[in-house]
Amino acid sequence: MTFAIHGLAVARGIAIGRAVLVASSRVDVAHYFIEPSQVEAEIDRIRIGRNAVVDEILRLQASMMNKGPREAPHELTALLDVHLMLLQDVELIAGVKHWITNRLYNAEWALTTQLEVIARQFDEMEDEYLRGRKADLEQITEKVLRAMNGVASAVVPAPARTVRKKSQQDLLLDDTVDVPLILIAHDLSPSDMLQFKQSVFAGFITDVGGKTSHTAIVARSLDIPAVVGARLSSQLVRQDDWVIIDGDAGVVVVDPSPIILAEYGFKQRQGELERGRLSRLLNTPAVTLDGQKIELLANIEMPEDAPGAVKAGAVGVGLFRSEFLFMGRQGKLPNEEEQYQAYKRAIEGMQGLPVTIRTVDVGADKPLDKALMDGAHLNPALGLRAIRWSLADPAMFLTQLRAILRAAAHGQANLLIPMLVHASEIRHTMALIDRARVELDNRGVAYGPLKIGAMIEIPAAALTLKVFLKYFDFLSIGTNDLIQYTLAIDRADESVAHLYDPLHPAVLRLVAGTIAEGRAQGKPVSVCGEMAGDVSLTRLLLGMGLRSFSMHPAQILAVKQEVLRADTSKLAGWAEQVMSDDEPGLRMTRH
């Protein structure tokens, strides 16, 4: 019987194949008290299990050294590093020892108890990416438990092919030799993903995960159709069922009828043809029908992402999220030299194209500064984060500013400041930038020129733009947070996620007003949030007057196609009508 499972669309495309179920990653944990004389032995059991997992990850990393970026993309190697760091986390280790020593819990019970303690901290984090690292913590805990109990890896090899009578589905797919395989699991770790990449799987489905979970990140980097957060998929789908992954809609179709198979087979072929057509636009300038030049930039997380951005056709980096350099370091911040080298690699990797580096966008709600985490943060989204955290720790901020200034000597670089709202914050920030230059002058260290910009992501900032434009060379609209703050919606909260609406009239007016004010004063304005890479919104943003978009590199060609088909002289009036509508989304669908 045909049925559909709905999840989150995280990686585009259609995959059709037979289901391969991954063994459950859950490990039964015994709970019992030990004798005081057994404490050291239990701690040794944990240590041995942890070391076994560390060795496994190190072996995987060593095997990846000789592989190219398609076999071992940077996102995957970075996630393996995250797992290593979590395994060596001081809080995890100390907590486990506490439960064994003071409560006399057995080793497995102590490990899972400390997992719950730390998991609650992750749940309270505002940043969606960092909150998603809770899944990584759960996975490495399960791997340690498995190692302690001698249980094999959760990923099973592809099943042996058996001779069977062909069904109508087989005949429709011309299934005479090989059938594509779809991996279905409760969750997948980075090491599981490595095995997945080396196998014959055409796509994957997981019960859990979000748009910033590691499975989603790796899927996008490998351009593999995937759906995550599909709830009970691993229980509802049977081994060898026919499965369709619609990575564009976030839908999984199980046991499809011949008609549905034929329909999705057609969509799959159309998707492949469309990708081929898009690839031809790589070297085509992004110019509208009425001659408007449009700047298509890339968002990147690590220096190693820069060459990929160039290859994707980006004309620069509109957002380098520097906080990724600060993650997973057990509270130890990167020093000036380490940051300088990272920023320099990103700038050189862009081969002379501009790179906009955002100062660290983390805060007391993130696990990057242990001292600041001791306090209670009832609403981290409104707390000491982004520029507020930087200004509260001038030494840390000056270190980053000096590193960025030094890197600017190696190419075009811009500096972007997040979450500003008060004129006093702007003046304080500018004073520290001047101080960083003086400190480098006193040391006789070379540095380069920087254009300085502000992120507009708080409604108060969007409503007081004249103050910002007195100080800054450019503006960048962070639509993700702007929408969240304007609508008072936590986009990670499933109970209100349906209210997170980029087409709300208030959001559109704030975005359009920012673009218009910037253009009136001759200051460039870009959009670097998810709206920039959403092709359904490209023409609307062009009609508002936007001429600079920054997005994930994989989205650039699709947005460029919309740009090439657009006539901004005709879109301006339509955009005004959309913004004046009570329900802009309806007008968008009718146009």
C-alpha positions in Angstrom: 0.0 0.0 0.0 1.4 3.4 -1.0 1.8 6.0 1.8 3.8 9.2 2.4 6.0 10.3 5.3 6.6 14.0 5.7 9.9 15.5 7.0 12.2 18.4 6.4 13.6 19.1 2.9 17.3 19.6 3.4 19.0 18.5 0.1 17.4 18.9 -3.3 16.6 16.3 -5.9 14.7 13.1 -6.4 16.1 9.6 -5.4 14.3 6.4 -6.2 15.4 3.0 -4.9 15.0 0.2 -2.4 15.2 0.7 1.3 18.2 -0.4 3.3 17.5 -0.2 7.0 20.2 0.7 9.4 20.3 -1.2 12.7 18.9 0.9 15.6 21.6 3.0 17.2 20.0 2.8 20.6 21.9 0.7 23.2 20.2 -0.8 26.2 21.8 0.6 29.3 21.9 -1.2 32.6 21.3 0.8 35.8 22.8 -0.5 39.0 24.9 0.7 42.0 28.5 -0.4 42.3 30.7 -1.0 45.4 33.2 1.7 46.3 36.0 -0.7 45.5 34.8 -0.9 41.9 35.0 2.9 41.2 38.4 2.8 39.5 37.4 -0.2 37.4 34.3 1.5 36.2 36.2 4.7 35.3 38.7 2.5 33.4 35.8 0.9 31.4 34.6 4.3 30.3 38.2 5.3 29.4 38.7 2.2 27.3 35.4 2.7 25.5 36.1 6.3 24.8 39.6 5.5 23.6 38.3 2.9 21.2 35.9 5.4 19.6 38.7 8.0 19.4 40.9 5.4 17.6 38.1 4.6 15.2 37.6 8.3 14.3 41.4 8.8 13.9 41.5 5.8 11.6 38.7 7.3 9.5 40.5 10.6 9.3 43.7 8.9 8.3 41.9 7.0 5.5 40.5 10.3 4.3 43.9 11.9 3.8 44.3 10.4 0.4 40.8 11.1 -0.8 39.6 14.0 -2.8 37.0 16.6 -1.6 34.1 14.7 -3.2 34.9 11.6 -1.2 35.7 13.4 2.0 34.2 17.0 1.9 35.3 19.6 4.4 32.0 19.5 6.1 32.4 15.8 6.9 36.0 16.2 8.2 34.9 19.1 10.3 32.1 17.1 11.9 34.5 14.3 12.7 36.7 16.9 14.5 33.6 17.9 16.4 33.1 14.3 17.6 36.7 14.1 18.7 36.4 17.4 20.6 33.2 16.2 22.3 34.9 12.9 23.3 37.6 14.9 25.0 35.2 17.5 26.6 36.2 18.2 30.1 32.6 18.7 31.4 31.6 15.3 30.0 34.6 13.4 31.5 34.4 15.2 34.8 30.6 14.6 35.1 30.9 10.9 34.4 33.6 10.5 37.0 31.4 12.4 39.5 28.4 10.1 39.0 30.6 7.0 39.4 32.6 8.3 42.4 29.9 10.2 44.4 26.8 8.3 43.4 28.3 4.9 42.7 26.5 4.6 39.4 27.8 1.9 37.0 29.7 3.3 34.0 26.9 3.1 31.5 24.4 4.8 33.9 26.9 7.5 34.7 27.6 8.2 31.0 23.9 8.5 30.0 23.2 10.6 33.1 25.9 13.2 32.2 24.6 13.1 28.6 21.2 14.3 29.9 22.8 17.1 31.9 24.7 18.4 29.0 21.8 17.8 26.5 19.7 20.2 28.6 22.3 22.9 28.1 22.2 22.4 24.3 18.4 22.6 24.3 18.6 26.1 25.8 20.9 27.4 23.1 19.5 30.0 20.7 21.8 29.2 17.8 20.2 26.5 15.6 23.5 25.1 14.4 24.9 24.8 18.0 21.6 23.3 19.3 21.9 20.7 16.5 25.2 19.6 18.0 23.2 17.8 20.7 22.7 15.0 18.2 26.5 14.7 17.9 26.8 14.4 21.6 24.2 11.6 21.7 25.9 9.8 18.9 29.4 9.7 20.5 27.8 8.6 23.7 26.2 5.7 22.0 29.4 4.8 20.2 31.2 4.7 23.6 28.4 2.5 25.0 28.7 0.2 22.0 32.5 0.0 22.4 32.1 -0.8 26.1 29.8 -3.7 25.2 31.6 -4.9 22.1 28.7 -4.0 19.8 29.5 -3.5 16.1 28.8 -0.3 14.2 25.2 0.7 13.6 25.7 0.9 9.9 25.1 -2.4 8.2 26.5 -3.3 4.8 24.3 -3.3 1.8 22.3 -6.5 1.5 23.3 -9.2 -0.9 21.3 -9.2 -4.1 18.9 -12.0 -4.5 17.2 -13.3 -7.6 13.5 -12.4 -7.4 10.6 -12.0 -9.6 10.5 -8.5 -11.1 7.6 -6.2 -10.2 6.0 -3.5 -12.4 8.2 -1.0 -10.5 11.3 -2.9 -11.5 10.3 -2.9 -15.1 9.5 0.8 -15.0 12.9 1.5 -13.7 14.6 -0.8 -16.1 15.9 -2.7 -13.1 18.0 -5.3 -14.9 21.3 -5.0 -13.1 21.5 -2.6 -10.2 18.8 -1.0 -8.1 19.6 2.3 -6.4 19.6 1.9 -2.6 18.1 4.4 -0.1 19.5 4.4 3.4 17.0 4.8 6.2 18.1 5.3 9.8 17.1 6.8 13.1 20.1 9.1 12.8 23.6 9.0 11.1 26.9 10.0 12.6 29.7 11.7 10.5 31.6 8.4 10.4 28.4 6.6 9.2 28.1 9.3 6.6 31.6 8.5 5.4 30.7 4.9 4.9 27.5 6.0 3.2 29.5 8.1 0.7 31.7 5.2 -0.1 28.7 2.9 -0.8 26.1 2.7 -3.5 23.4 4.6 -1.7 21.5 7.2 -3.7 19.9 9.1 -0.9 19.0 8.9 2.8 16.2 9.4 5.3 16.5 9.9 9.0 13.9 10.0 11.8 15.5 12.9 13.5 17.5 16.0 12.5 16.9 19.5 11.4 18.1 21.8 8.6 21.4 22.5 10.4 22.0 18.9 11.7 25.2 17.3 10.5 23.3 14.9 8.2 21.7 17.9 6.4 25.0 19.8 6.2 26.8 16.8 4.6 23.9 16.0 2.3 24.0 19.5 0.9 27.7 19.5 0.5 27.5 16.2 -1.4 24.4 17.3 -3.3 22.5 14.1 -2.3 18.7 13.9 -2.0 17.8 13.7 1.6 14.9 14.1 4.1 15.5 14.4 7.8 13.1 14.6 10.7 10.8 12.0 9.1 9.7 10.8 12.5 9.0 7.0 12.4 10.4 6.3 8.9 12.8 3.7 10.2 9.9 1.8 11.8 7.3 2.3 9.0 9.6 1.4 6.1 10.5 -2.3 5.6 13.7 -3.7 4.3 13.7 -3.7 0.4 10.6 -1.5 0.1 10.5 0.8 -2.9 11.1 4.3 -1.7 11.0 7.7 -3.3 12.8 10.7 -1.7 11.5 14.1 -2.8 14.3 16.3 -1.4 12.6 19.4 -2.8 9.3 18.9 -0.9 10.6 16.9 2.1 8.4 14.0 1.3 9.1 10.2 1.4 6.8 8.0 -0.7 6.8 4.3 0.3 5.7 1.4 -1.9 4.7 3.7 -4.7 2.3 2.6 -7.4 3.5 2.3 -11.0 1.8 5.6 -11.9 3.6 7.5 -9.0 6.9 5.8 -9.9 6.5 6.9 -13.5 5.7 10.5 -12.4 8.7 10.8 -10.0 10.9 9.1 -12.6 10.0 11.9 -15.0 10.6 14.5 -12.3 14.0 12.9 -11.6 15.0 13.2 -15.3 13.7 16.7 -15.5 15.8 17.6 -12.4 18.9 16.2 -14.0 18.3 18.1 -17.2 17.7 21.3 -15.2 21.0 20.9 -13.4 22.7 20.5 -16.7 21.1 23.7 -18.0 22.0 25.6 -14.9 25.7 24.5 -15.1 25.8 26.3 -18.5 25.2 29.6 -16.7 28.4 29.3 -14.6 30.3 31.9 -16.6 27.3 34.1 -17.6 27.3 37.5 -16.0 24.3 38.0 -13.6 22.5 40.8 -15.5 18.8 41.3 -15.7 16.9 41.8 -19.0 16.9 45.6 -18.4 20.7 45.7 -17.9 20.9 45.7 -14.1 24.1 44.0 -12.8 23.4 41.8 -9.8 26.0 40.6 -7.4 25.8 37.0 -6.4 27.9 36.2 -3.3 28.5 33.1 -1.2 28.1 32.4 2.5 30.9 30.3 3.9 31.8 28.9 7.3 35.4 27.9 7.0 38.5 29.0 5.0 38.4 25.8 3.0 35.0 26.7 1.6 36.4 29.6 -0.4 37.6 27.6 -3.5 34.2 25.9 -3.7 32.5 29.3 -3.7 34.7 30.4 -6.6 33.9 27.2 -8.4 30.2 27.8 -7.9 30.4 31.1 -9.6 30.3 33.5 -6.6 31.8 36.9 -7.3 32.9 37.2 -3.6 32.0 36.1 -0.1 29.1 38.1 1.4 29.3 36.4 4.7 32.2 34.5 6.3 30.8 33.2 9.6 33.9 33.5 11.8 32.2 31.8 14.8 32.9 28.4 13.3 36.6 29.0 14.2 35.5 29.3 17.8 33.4 26.1 18.1 34.3 22.9 19.9 37.3 24.3 21.7 36.2 23.6 25.3 36.1 27.3 26.1 39.6 28.0 24.7 39.4 30.9 22.2 41.5 31.0 19.0 44.5 33.3 19.3 45.4 36.1 16.9 47.8 34.2 14.8 45.4 31.2 14.4 42.6 33.6 13.3 44.9 35.6 11.0 46.0 32.4 9.2 42.3 31.3 8.8 41.1 34.7 7.4 44.2 34.9 5.2 43.4 31.4 3.7 39.8 32.5 3.0 40.9 35.7 1.3 43.6 34.0 -0.8 41.2 31.2 -1.6 38.8 33.7 -3.2 41.5 34.6 -5.7 41.2 38.4 -5.5 37.5 38.5 -5.0 36.1 40.3 -1.9 35.5 38.5 1.4 33.2 39.9 4.1 34.1 38.6 7.5 31.5 38.8 10.2 32.8 39.2 13.7 32.0 36.3 16.0 28.3 35.9 16.4 28.1 33.9 19.6 27.6 34.7 23.2 26.9 33.6 26.7 24.2 31.2 25.5 26.8 29.3 23.5 29.3 26.7 24.9 32.3 28.8 23.8 33.0 30.7 27.0 32.6 28.5 30.1 32.9 31.4 32.5 29.9 33.2 30.9 27.8 30.1 30.9 27.6 29.9 34.7 24.8 32.5 34.8 21.1 31.9 34.1 20.0 33.0 30.6 16.3 33.0 30.6 16.1 34.2 27.0 19.4 33.7 25.2 18.1 35.2 21.9 17.8 38.5 23.7 20.9 38.2 25.9 24.6 38.8 25.8 25.4 37.6 22.2 27.1 38.8 19.0 28.5 42.3 19.3 27.2 42.6 22.8 29.4 39.7 23.9 32.3 41.2 21.9 32.0 44.6 23.5 31.8 42.9 26.9 35.1 41.2 26.3 37.3 43.8 24.6 40.5 41.7 24.8 38.8 38.9 22.8 37.3 41.4 20.3 40.6 43.2 19.8 42.3 39.9 19.1 39.8 39.2 16.3 39.9 42.7 14.9 43.7 42.7 14.7 43.6 39.3 13.0 41.1 40.5 10.4 43.0 43.7 9.8 46.2 41.8 9.2 44.5 39.4 6.8 43.1 42.4 4.8 46.7 43.0 3.7 46.4 39.9 1.4 43.3 40.9 -0.6 39.9 42.6 -0.6 38.3 42.3 2.8 35.3 43.8 4.5 34.3 43.7 8.2 30.7 43.0 9.2 29.3 43.7 12.7 26.3 41.7 13.9 23.4 42.7 16.1 24.0 46.4 16.5 21.1 48.5 17.7 22.3 51.5 19.7 24.4 54.5 18.5 26.6 54.0 21.7 27.4 50.4 20.5 28.3 51.7 17.1 30.7 54.3 18.6 32.2 51.8 21.0 32.8 49.3 18.1 34.4 52.0 15.9 36.7 53.0 18.8 37.9 49.5 19.3 38.6 49.1 15.5 40.7 52.3 15.7 42.4 50.9 18.8 43.2 47.6 17.0 44.9 49.6 14.2 46.9 51.6 16.7 48.1 48.4 18.4 49.2 47.0 15.1 51.0 50.2 14.3 52.8 50.1 17.6 53.9 46.6 16.9 55.0 47.5 13.4 52.7 44.9 11.9 51.3 45.4 8.4 47.5 45.5 7.8 45.1 46.4 5.0 42.2 48.7 4.5 38.7 47.5 5.5 35.2 48.6 4.5 33.0 48.3 7.6 29.4 47.2 7.5 26.6 46.5 9.9 24.1 43.7 9.9 20.5 44.8 10.0 18.8 42.0 11.9 16.8 43.8 14.7 13.7 45.8 13.8 15.0 48.8 15.8 18.1 48.9 13.6 16.0 48.8 10.5 13.9 51.7 11.8 16.9 53.9 12.6 19.0 53.4 9.5 20.1 57.0 9.2 22.2 56.5 12.4 23.9 53.4 10.9 24.6 55.0 7.6 26.5 57.8 9.2 29.1 55.3 10.3 29.1 52.3 8.0 30.2 51.8 4.4 27.6 49.1 3.7 24.6 47.2 5.2 23.8 43.5 5.2 20.3 42.3 6.0 20.3 39.2 8.2 16.7 38.0 7.3 16.7 34.9 9.5 17.0 36.9 12.8 15.1 39.9 11.4 12.1 37.7 10.8 12.4 36.0 14.2 12.6 39.3 16.1 9.9 41.0 14.1 7.4 38.2 14.5 8.5 37.1 18.0 8.9 33.6 16.7 11.5 31.0 17.7 12.1 29.4 14.4 13.3 26.2 16.1 10.2 25.8 18.1 8.0 23.3 16.2 4.8 24.6 17.9 5.1 28.0 16.3 7.4 27.3 13.3 4.5 27.6 10.9 4.2 31.3 11.9 7.8 32.0 10.8 6.9 33.9 7.6 9.4 35.8 5.4 6.4 37.2 3.4 4.8 38.9 6.4 4.0 42.5 5.5 6.0 43.9 8.4 9.1 41.8 7.4 8.8 42.9 3.7 8.5 46.6 4.7 11.6 46.5 6.9 13.6 44.8 4.2 12.4 47.1 1.5 12.9 50.2 3.7 16.5 49.2 4.4 17.3 48.7 0.7 15.7 52.0 -0.2 17.5 54.0 2.5 20.8 52.5 1.6 20.4 53.2 -2.1 19.2 56.8 -1.3 22.5 57.4 0.5 24.7 55.6 -2.0 25.5 52.8 0.4 25.5 49.1 -0.8 22.9 46.8 0.8 22.9 43.0 0.5 20.8 40.2 1.9 22.7 37.3 3.5 19.9 35.4 5.1 17.9 32.4 3.7 15.7 34.8 1.7 18.7 35.5 -0.6 18.9 31.9 -1.8 15.2 31.3 -2.1 14.4 31.4 -5.8 10.7 32.0 -5.1 11.7 35.4 -3.6 14.4 36.5 -6.1 12.1 38.6 -8.3 10.4 40.2 -5.2 13.8 41.3 -3.8 14.9 42.6 -7.2 11.6 44.5 -7.4 12.5 46.0 -4.0 15.7 47.3 -5.4 18.1 44.6 -4.1 21.2 44.2 -6.2 23.4 42.1 -3.9 22.5 38.5 -2.8 24.6 36.3 -0.6 23.7 32.6 -0.2 25.0 29.0 0.1 27.2 28.4 -3.0 24.9 25.5 -4.2 22.0 28.1 -4.7 23.9 30.6 -6.8 23.1 29.2 -10.3 19.4 28.8 -9.6 19.2 32.4 -8.4 21.2 33.5 -11.4 18.7 31.9 -13.7 15.9 34.0 -12.0 18.0 37.1 -12.4 18.6 36.5 -16.1 14.9 36.2 -16.7 13.9 39.3 -14.7 13.1 42.8 -15.8 13.5 45.0 -12.8 11.7 47.9 -14.4 8.5 45.8 -14.5 9.1 44.2 -11.1 9.2 47.4 -9.0 5.5 48.2 -9.3 4.5 44.6 -8.7 6.7 44.5 -5.6 4.9 47.6 -4.2 1.6 45.8 -4.7 2.9 42.7 -2.9 4.0 44.8 0.1 0.7 46.6 0.3 -1.3 43.4 0.4 -2.6 42.0 3.7 -1.4 38.6 2.6 1.6 39.0 0.3 2.0 35.2 -0.1 -1.3 34.9 -1.9 -0.4 37.6 -4.4 3.0 35.9 -4.9 1.4 32.6 -5.8 -1.0 34.3 -8.3 1.7 36.2 -10.1 
